[in-house]
């Protein structure tokens, strides 16, 4: 699932599926990259 779809679902947290540790592990590097991109702006 693309991060831009996932973040709003996490923020709403109403129908967000429970995330497995694997999902989280895959997501963390993407989150880190997104944060770095924003920081460089």
Secondary structure by P-SEA (a helix, b strand, c coil): ccaaaaaaaaaaccccccccaaaaaaaaaaaaaaaaaaaac
